[in-house]
Amino acid sequence: MLLERLAERRQLDIGVLGRSADVAESELLSVSRGGEPSPCLLRRLAPVLGLHTSDLFVIAGADIPDDLAPADPKAGWHVPHLVRRAVALPPEQRNVLRRFVASMPREERARPVRGPLAYEQYPDGPGAVLVRLVRNRNLGWTAMAKTFLLVTDRYWSAATYGEVGRGTIPLTADLLADFCAVLDVPSDDLAALTGVALPAVSSNAKPSVAGVAELIWDVRDLTERQLQEIGDLAGSMEL
C-alpha cells in the first residue's frame, strides 16, 4: 500500500504514526489490510507525513474534497505562460513573485468542482499516481506537456503524458526525474511510491528552475483573473 511506503520511508511504524496523527491504531491496521482510508484519516496523516493534504488523497486513490480542489479549472491554462516567465527570472525575483502570490486573497470558487474527465480515468499504477498529482496542480494534459517542456526541456505531446498515466508508456528513471522537477513532493517519496529509482544525475535537470514547482503549487488556489495578473507582473519583472 502506498501510504505504508511513505510511513516506512520515514521509519514510522503504525503505532508511532497513529500517535503522531492522533488516530486509532486499529484504523491504520484496517487500512493496511486493504480498507479504504477515511477523509478524516487522510487529513490527519498529511501533516505528519509532510505532504499536501490533497496530494495524500491522490496517493490514496481517494476523491479530493471540494475544499481541497484547485480553485478555478480555467486558471490551469495560464500556468505554462506563468512558468515560461518565471524560469526567465533570476532566483531572487522568482522569490518576490512567490511572495506576491502568497499575498493575494483567496477568492470564492468561481466555477464548480468537476471530477476527472473520462480520458483521465487511469488504471492503478506508478504513472497514474504521478499524472494525477500533476492534475492536482490544475494541469490537464496540454498544460502538463507545455509545463514539462519549459521545466525539463523534454518535448512530448499531451496525449503521450496521458499514456504515461495509463501505463502504456513505462515510467523510467529519467521520466521520474522530470516529474520531480514539476511536483513539489520529495523526490525520495516519489521514488518510493513508484518503485522506480531516480538516476544518479538527471540529464534533463535545469538549474534555472529552482522554486518553480513550488510556484505551480502556490497558484492552484487562485482564479483565472489572478493568474493573468501574476503573469503580467512576471512579464514586467523580465524587463
Helices and strands as residue ranges (DSSP letters): H 2-9, H 14-21, H 25-32, H 39-49, H 53-59, G 66-68, G 73-78, H 79-86, H 91-103, G 118-120, H 126-135, H 141-152, H 158-166, H 173-182, H 187-194, G 207-209, H 212-218, G 219-221, H 224-238
